Amino acid sequence: MTTETDSSFLAACRCEPAAHVPVWFMRQAGRALPEYRAARRHGSLLDSVQSPDLAAELTLQPVRRYGVDAAILFSDIVVPVASIGFGVALHAGVGPVVERPFTGAADLSRLRPLEPDLDIPYVLEAVRILRRELQVPLIGFAGAPFTVASYLVEGGPSRDQAKTKSLMYTEPGLWAELLDRLADISLVSLQAQIAAGAQAVQLFDSWAGTLSPADYTRYVLPASRKVLSGLAETAVPRIHFGVGTGELLRLMAEAGADVVGVDWRVPLDEARLRIGHEVAIQGNLDPSVVLAGWEATRAQAERVLSEGGGYGHIFNLGHGVLPQSDPGVLAELVAFCHDHHPGP
């Protein structure tokens, strides 16, 4: 079991000296791994999440294969709302699909408080198994209120968030209540994961990049801040990540993050100027580069490491591992990052 004093990942999260640049990958457990595909031949993703032994095995696979510095729990951001009976399913190749989308105030009653021991005991058991098995820190996670709300309102994935923004603009009071309830659900889920043994957490706001800074500040920041500030007393590192959020990086840090994840669109040295030097950064290799082979990946990784500056930098992709990625290239990438020593 990894201790607080021998983890480069935890040190980098806190902007403390680290032995090497730590690295892990979003969606590191996934279809890029043949062992993942073999283990998940049958059943839905939710079936796998609800089997603690299988969820733990899927979490461990990329740690064994790649030698990454952190594991992220195998689960999904909609598991909590699915567990309280909102009617969310995960469809392969599509993502979350909501049987009856959120359309008005009457639907608030469908968002009862999360009771972790009753609603997501399988998640907590997987965390406990992993803490016994892992030699690297375990990252728990949850969906940020805006992103979870967008799935509930849209009924599934949406690139423009038209229905979500319409609700946000036309019924701001109802919108605030929706996000507040989702903030409570995410916060309670993360608190339970930490109590079970998670050593860091990541709040995924995958769709926040569709918002302007003004709209993010008014309609989203209070709920995200409620989640992240609610974890302050746990002292675990809090990572805040979104896609296309270059104009929101400072605000995402202000929400209470110890680490801000940056996608590939913003150079890390520029991201530091926006975020500030008191907060660590995570990222930000374009996931598509991995598909071009090792030489192209190495060249781009050198640039990312240079822009990251080493100190207070966790190497990651700018989004998740693509299913067609070569695991061999990712393993070489981890070794390459480990040979890069942080700055002072």
C-alpha positions as CSV (number, residue, x, y, z in Angstrom):
1,M,0.0,0.0,0.0
2,T,1.4,3.4,-1.0
3,T,1.9,5.9,1.8
4,E,1.6,9.6,1.7
5,T,5.4,10.1,1.7
6,D,6.4,7.9,-1.2
7,S,3.9,8.9,-3.9
8,S,5.1,11.3,-6.6
9,F,1.5,11.7,-7.7
10,L,0.3,13.0,-4.3
11,A,3.4,15.2,-3.9
12,A,2.7,16.8,-7.3
13,C,-0.9,17.3,-6.4
14,R,0.3,19.4,-3.5
15,C,3.0,21.2,-5.5
16,E,5.6,19.5,-3.3
17,P,8.9,18.0,-4.5
18,A,8.5,14.7,-6.4
19,A,10.9,12.0,-7.5
20,H,9.7,12.2,-11.0
21,V,6.8,13.6,-13.1
22,P,3.9,11.4,-12.2
23,V,1.6,10.1,-14.9
24,W,-1.8,8.5,-15.2
25,F,-4.4,8.5,-18.0
26,M,-8.1,9.3,-18.0
27,R,-9.9,6.2,-19.3
28,Q,-6.8,4.2,-18.7
29,A,-9.1,1.3,-18.0
30,G,-10.9,0.8,-21.2
31,R,-11.2,-0.8,-24.6
32,A,-7.6,-0.1,-25.5
33,L,-6.7,-3.0,-23.3
34,P,-7.3,-6.5,-24.5
35,E,-7.6,-7.7,-20.9
36,Y,-10.4,-5.2,-20.3
37,R,-12.3,-6.4,-23.4
38,A,-11.9,-10.0,-22.2
39,A,-13.1,-9.2,-18.7
40,R,-16.1,-7.2,-19.9
41,R,-17.4,-9.6,-22.5
42,H,-20.8,-9.8,-20.9
43,G,-23.2,-7.3,-19.3
44,S,-23.4,-3.6,-19.3
45,L,-21.0,-1.1,-17.8
46,L,-23.3,-0.6,-14.9
47,D,-23.3,-4.4,-14.3
48,S,-19.5,-4.2,-14.1
49,V,-19.6,-1.3,-11.7
50,Q,-22.0,-3.2,-9.5
51,S,-19.6,-6.1,-9.2
52,P,-16.9,-4.9,-6.7
53,D,-14.4,-7.6,-7.6
54,L,-14.7,-6.9,-11.4
55,A,-14.6,-3.1,-10.9
56,A,-11.5,-3.6,-8.8
57,E,-9.9,-5.8,-11.4
58,L,-10.6,-3.3,-14.2
59,T,-9.1,-0.6,-12.1
60,L,-5.9,-2.6,-11.5
61,Q,-5.4,-3.6,-15.1
62,P,-3.8,-0.4,-16.4
63,V,-1.6,-0.1,-13.3
64,R,-0.2,-3.5,-14.1
65,R,0.1,-2.8,-17.8
66,Y,1.5,0.7,-17.8
67,G,3.1,1.3,-14.4
68,V,1.1,4.5,-13.9
69,D,1.4,6.5,-10.7
70,A,-2.3,6.5,-9.8
71,A,-5.3,4.3,-10.4
72,I,-8.8,5.8,-11.0
73,L,-11.7,3.9,-9.8
74,F,-13.7,2.0,-12.5
75,S,-17.1,3.6,-12.4
76,D,-19.1,6.3,-14.2
77,I,-20.2,9.8,-13.3
78,V,-23.9,8.9,-13.6
79,V,-23.7,6.0,-11.1
80,P,-25.0,8.0,-8.1
81,V,-28.1,9.4,-10.0
82,A,-28.8,6.0,-11.5
83,S,-28.6,4.4,-8.1
84,I,-31.3,6.6,-6.6
85,G,-33.7,5.6,-9.4
86,F,-33.7,8.5,-11.7
87,G,-33.7,6.2,-14.7
88,V,-30.3,6.4,-16.2
89,A,-28.8,3.7,-18.4
90,L,-25.4,3.5,-20.0
91,H,-25.6,2.5,-23.7
92,A,-22.4,1.2,-25.4
93,G,-21.1,3.7,-27.9
94,V,-23.6,6.4,-26.8
95,G,-23.1,7.1,-23.1
96,P,-25.7,7.9,-20.5
97,V,-29.3,7.8,-21.7
98,V,-32.2,9.0,-19.4
99,E,-35.6,7.3,-19.7
100,R,-37.5,10.4,-18.5
101,P,-35.4,13.6,-18.8
102,F,-35.7,16.4,-16.2
103,T,-38.3,18.9,-17.5
104,G,-39.5,20.9,-14.6
105,A,-39.9,21.4,-10.8
106,A,-41.9,18.1,-10.4
107,D,-38.7,16.2,-11.3
108,L,-36.8,17.5,-8.3
109,S,-38.6,14.9,-6.2
110,R,-36.8,12.2,-8.2
111,L,-33.4,13.5,-6.9
112,R,-33.5,12.3,-3.4
113,P,-30.4,12.5,-1.2
114,L,-27.8,9.8,-1.8
115,E,-27.3,7.3,0.9
116,P,-24.0,5.7,0.0
117,D,-24.2,2.6,2.2
118,L,-27.6,1.8,0.7
119,D,-27.3,3.1,-2.8
120,I,-23.7,2.5,-3.9
121,P,-22.3,-0.1,-1.5
122,Y,-20.6,-1.8,-4.4
123,V,-18.6,1.3,-5.2
124,L,-17.4,1.5,-1.6
125,E,-16.5,-2.2,-1.5
126,A,-14.5,-1.8,-4.7
127,V,-12.6,1.1,-3.1
128,R,-11.8,-1.0,0.0
129,I,-10.6,-3.9,-2.2
130,L,-8.3,-1.6,-4.1
131,R,-6.8,0.0,-1.1
132,R,-5.7,-3.5,0.0
133,E,-4.3,-4.3,-3.5
134,L,-2.8,-1.1,-4.9
135,Q,0.7,0.1,-4.5
136,V,-0.2,3.5,-5.9
137,P,-2.8,6.0,-4.8
138,L,-6.5,5.5,-5.8
139,I,-8.4,8.4,-7.3
140,G,-12.2,8.5,-6.6
141,F,-14.4,10.7,-8.8
142,A,-17.8,12.2,-9.4
143,G,-19.6,14.2,-12.1
144,A,-19.7,17.9,-11.6
145,P,-23.3,19.3,-11.1
146,F,-23.4,21.0,-14.5
147,T,-22.4,18.0,-16.5
148,V,-24.7,15.6,-14.7
149,A,-27.5,18.1,-15.0
150,S,-26.9,18.3,-18.8
151,Y,-27.4,14.5,-19.1
152,L,-30.6,14.6,-17.1
153,V,-32.0,17.6,-19.0
154,E,-30.9,16.6,-22.5
155,G,-31.7,12.9,-22.0
156,G,-28.3,11.9,-23.2
157,P,-25.0,13.4,-24.6
158,S,-25.3,16.8,-26.3
159,R,-22.7,19.0,-27.9
160,D,-24.6,22.3,-27.8
161,Q,-26.5,21.8,-24.5
162,A,-29.5,23.7,-25.9
163,K,-32.2,22.3,-23.6
164,T,-29.8,22.7,-20.6
165,K,-29.0,26.3,-21.4
166,S,-32.7,27.1,-22.0
167,L,-33.6,25.8,-18.6
168,M,-30.7,27.7,-17.1
169,Y,-31.7,31.0,-18.7
170,T,-35.5,30.8,-18.4
171,E,-35.8,29.3,-14.9
172,P,-32.7,30.3,-12.9
173,G,-34.3,29.4,-9.6
174,L,-35.2,25.9,-10.7
175,W,-31.8,25.6,-12.3
176,A,-30.1,26.6,-9.0
177,E,-32.1,24.0,-7.1
178,L,-31.3,21.3,-9.6
179,L,-27.6,22.0,-9.4
180,D,-27.7,22.3,-5.6
181,R,-29.2,18.8,-5.3
182,L,-26.7,17.4,-7.7
183,A,-23.9,19.1,-5.8
184,D,-25.1,17.3,-2.6
185,I,-25.2,14.0,-4.4
186,S,-21.6,14.4,-5.8
187,L,-20.3,15.6,-2.5
188,V,-21.8,12.8,-0.5
189,S,-20.5,10.3,-3.0
190,L,-17.0,11.7,-2.9
191,Q,-17.0,11.8,0.9
192,A,-18.0,8.2,1.0
193,Q,-15.3,7.2,-1.4
194,I,-12.7,9.0,0.7
195,A,-13.9,7.4,3.9
196,A,-13.6,4.0,2.1
197,G,-10.0,4.8,1.2
198,A,-9.7,7.0,-1.9
199,Q,-6.6,9.2,-1.6
200,A,-7.5,11.8,-4.2
201,V,-10.6,12.8,-6.1
202,Q,-11.4,14.2,-9.5
203,L,-14.5,16.2,-10.3
204,F,-15.4,15.8,-14.0
205,D,-17.1,18.7,-15.7
206,S,-16.9,17.3,-19.2
207,W,-19.4,19.7,-20.8
208,A,-18.5,23.0,-18.9
209,G,-16.5,24.1,-22.0
210,T,-19.8,25.0,-23.7
211,L,-20.2,27.9,-21.3
212,S,-18.9,31.5,-21.3
213,P,-17.0,32.7,-18.2
214,A,-19.9,34.9,-17.2
215,D,-22.5,32.1,-17.4
216,Y,-20.1,29.7,-15.6
217,T,-19.6,32.2,-12.8
218,R,-23.3,32.9,-12.4
219,Y,-24.9,29.5,-13.0
220,V,-22.3,26.8,-12.3
221,L,-19.5,28.0,-10.1
222,P,-21.5,28.0,-6.8
223,A,-22.5,24.4,-7.2
224,S,-19.0,23.2,-8.1
225,R,-17.6,25.2,-5.3
226,K,-20.0,23.5,-2.9
227,V,-18.7,20.1,-3.9
228,L,-15.0,21.0,-3.8
229,S,-15.1,23.2,-0.7
230,G,-17.1,20.5,1.1
231,L,-14.1,18.2,0.8
232,A,-11.5,20.7,2.2
233,E,-11.5,19.1,5.7
234,T,-10.6,15.7,4.2
235,A,-7.2,17.1,3.1
236,V,-7.2,14.8,0.0
237,P,-6.1,16.5,-3.3
238,R,-9.1,17.7,-5.4
239,I,-8.7,17.6,-9.2
240,H,-11.1,19.7,-11.3
241,F,-11.3,18.8,-15.0
242,G,-13.3,19.8,-18.1
243,V,-13.0,19.7,-21.8
244,G,-12.7,23.0,-23.9
245,T,-12.4,25.0,-20.6
246,G,-9.4,27.2,-21.6
247,E,-11.4,30.3,-20.8
248,L,-12.6,28.9,-17.5
249,L,-9.3,27.6,-16.0
250,R,-9.0,30.4,-13.4
251,L,-12.6,30.0,-12.3
252,M,-12.2,26.2,-12.0
253,A,-9.3,26.8,-9.7
254,E,-11.3,29.3,-7.7
255,A,-14.0,26.6,-7.2
256,G,-11.6,25.0,-4.7
257,A,-9.3,22.8,-6.7
258,D,-5.8,21.7,-5.7
259,V,-5.2,20.5,-9.3
260,V,-6.8,21.8,-12.5
261,G,-6.9,19.5,-15.5
262,V,-6.1,21.1,-18.8
263,D,-7.1,19.7,-22.2
264,W,-4.8,19.8,-25.2
265,R,-6.0,23.2,-26.6
266,V,-4.1,25.4,-24.1
267,P,-0.3,25.1,-23.6
268,L,0.5,24.2,-20.0
269,D,2.7,27.3,-19.4
270,E,-0.1,29.5,-20.5
271,A,-2.5,27.5,-18.4
272,R,-0.3,28.2,-15.3
273,L,-0.6,31.9,-16.0
274,R,-4.4,31.6,-16.0
275,I,-4.6,29.3,-13.0
276,G,-1.9,30.6,-10.8
277,H,1.2,28.9,-9.4
278,E,-0.4,27.8,-6.1
279,V,-2.4,25.2,-7.9
280,A,-1.0,22.1,-9.6
281,I,-1.8,21.3,-13.3
282,Q,-2.7,18.1,-15.0
283,G,-2.4,17.3,-18.6
284,N,-2.3,17.6,-21.5
285,L,-1.2,15.5,-24.5
286,D,-3.8,15.3,-27.3
287,P,-5.1,11.7,-27.1
288,S,-5.1,11.4,-30.9
289,V,-1.3,11.8,-30.9
290,V,-0.9,8.3,-29.4
291,L,-2.5,6.9,-32.5
292,A,0.4,8.3,-34.6
293,G,2.9,6.0,-32.9
294,W,5.7,6.3,-30.5
295,E,8.0,8.8,-32.3
296,A,5.2,11.3,-32.7
297,T,4.0,10.7,-29.2
298,R,7.5,11.2,-27.8
299,A,8.0,14.5,-29.6
300,Q,4.7,15.9,-28.3
301,A,5.3,14.5,-24.8
302,E,8.6,16.4,-24.7
303,R,6.8,19.6,-25.4
304,V,4.1,19.0,-22.8
305,L,6.8,18.2,-20.2
306,S,8.7,21.3,-21.1
307,E,5.6,23.5,-20.8
308,G,4.6,21.8,-17.6
309,G,7.8,22.8,-16.0
310,G,8.0,19.5,-13.9
311,Y,7.2,21.0,-10.5
312,G,3.5,20.6,-9.6
313,H,2.7,18.9,-12.9
314,I,0.9,15.6,-13.3
315,F,1.2,14.2,-16.8
316,N,-2.0,13.1,-18.4
317,L,-3.8,13.2,-21.7
318,G,-6.0,16.2,-22.5
319,H,-9.0,13.8,-22.4
320,G,-9.5,10.0,-22.2
321,V,-7.5,7.2,-23.9
322,L,-9.0,6.5,-27.3
323,P,-10.1,2.8,-27.7
324,Q,-7.8,2.3,-30.7
325,S,-4.7,3.4,-28.8
326,D,-1.7,1.0,-28.7
327,P,-1.1,0.0,-25.1
328,G,2.6,-0.4,-26.0
329,V,2.9,3.3,-26.9
330,L,1.2,4.3,-23.6
331,A,3.6,2.1,-21.6
332,E,6.5,3.8,-23.3
333,L,5.0,7.2,-22.6
334,V,4.8,6.4,-18.8
335,A,8.5,5.3,-18.8
336,F,9.4,8.4,-20.7
337,C,7.7,10.7,-18.2
338,H,9.3,8.8,-15.3
339,D,12.7,9.6,-16.8
340,H,11.8,13.4,-16.8
341,H,12.8,14.8,-13.4
342,P,10.8,17.8,-12.0
343,G,12.3,21.2,-11.5
344,P,13.2,22.7,-8.2
